[in-house]
Amino acid sequence: MGPPAERFREILGEERVLDHPLERTVYSRDGSIAEGECGLVVLPETTDEIVACVNVARELGVAVVPRGSGTGLTGAAVPLDGAVVLSTARMTRIREIDESVPCAWVEPGVLNLDITTAVHDRGLHYAPDPSSQAACSIGGNVATNSGGPHCLSAGVTSQHVLGLELVTPEGEILRLGGVAPDPPGLDLRGFVVGGEGTLGVVSEVCVRLTRDPEHVRTMLLDFPSIAAGAETVGGIIAAGVVPAAMEMMDQGMNRAVEDFVRAGLPTEAATVLLVEVDGTAADVAAQTEVVERVGRDNGVGTVRVAADDSERELLWKARKSAFGAMARIAPNYYLHDCVVPRTRLVDVLEEVAATAARHNLVILNVFHAGDGNLHPLIAFDRRDADQVARVHAAGGEIIRAAVAVGGVLSGEHGIGLEKRDFMDLTFSAVDLEAQACARAAFDPSGMMNPDKVLPTGSRCGDIGAASAPEGTWI
């Protein structure tokens, strides 16, 4: 049996197996602040090549970490202990578009935005729209069950994946789900979505396509306090209107974005609320009236209505540039995406501000206000060990504050490395063992993306929720 690199080169050739130290360093990180150790990078281009690579890794007893574009924010694609990184970035074909469903079968390396671009002329789009949609891949979206601003009304990735193809750790190819309205049997498709690469390698995805709305209206409202903006969010939904999107930015983030994009944002406001409504002309008019009325009831400063598509795109560019704007403040940022009840938004944001003060850190806030999905960004310089320690401490306090008010650990970024040891805040030992057993049913040897999602030491068989080999470590 030859060295691992030679075994993989027999399958993929010289150029698609990377083992230079610099290349391995690049693939030892994702978009999070976690760092790992990459042993080798393989770049398959077909499902059969994925199968062959997985089979070699299993024979060699080497762990495999599936990776898309590397934009993940929790360390889920960070390899540990010299694992093989299996990147699907070269699998970028849109295999089939079926307008009768409508849906599209795509390879996992297809970028999120490229799907909408491919079907735009047909009056269709792919609804989940993460801020990184120009860079993130569908395979990564499936792994973390990604969301985005327009998932308030449209739903997250799991609502838009009809079926998928999965290469198991045993090298078997499974087709899960499909275009049928209610496929028979267990919903294993829904189990794999959000699995963060711990169950196998996704090699093809059938995504639901959505008809473009007849009319769209985008509004920017500014408020003298975060509380006023939050009350407006709750008031709009209480009035029976669920907009296509409702996004908030606090003053610090608003100013950073304006310096970066120059979209004409009102930087003196304590917070801004970006609201988008869509539907028929009558629907849009009625929803707009509700948004403006609730805004007035809560002391709105101004209401800016995008005059045309260009202005609408500019406002969304401002919102989706929030992460990039952080580079004007510090070299690095740390991000969490806890979800809290809308009624507790102000309480948790006050605790975030207190956390920033306690640790002498700059924290800017942008969030999917409609569903309470927070995105506090902590600015720091990773070259300063003291700052790094304070950042991790602050991140843990934010997570605990969110959970304490009935929140959950993640709305769309997943658990990965960075939140795995907080899982027991929301799950009991029995819950965690059940998850370990479900995972072991797919991967009894634990070769797929080990040490992610479940807390260190979690295994099936400790409590008795049997369904996998006893004592299987995760």
Protein Blocks (a to p, Z undefined) as FASTA:
>chain_A
ZZfklmmmmmnommlccfbfklmmmmmpcfblbdcddfbdcddfbfklmmmmmmmmmmno
pacdddfehpacnhpmpceehiacddfklmmccfbdcfklpccdddfklcfklmmmmmmm
nopacfblcfklmmpcfklmmmnopabjklmmnopfklmcfbdcdddfkopacdeejjbf
baghjdfklmmnonlopnbccfbdcdddddddfbdcddddddfbfklmmmmmmmmmmnop
acfbdcdddfklmmmmmmmnonopafkbmbdcddddeddfklmmmmmmmmmmmmmmnopa
bdcddfbfklmmmmmmmmmmmmmmmmmmbmbdcdddddcdfklmmmmmmmmmmmmmmnop
acdddddfknopacddddddfklmklmmmmmmmmmmmmmmmmmnopafbfklonmlmlmm
mmmmmbcfklmmmmmmmmmmmmmnopgoghihiaghiaghjlopacbaehiaZZ
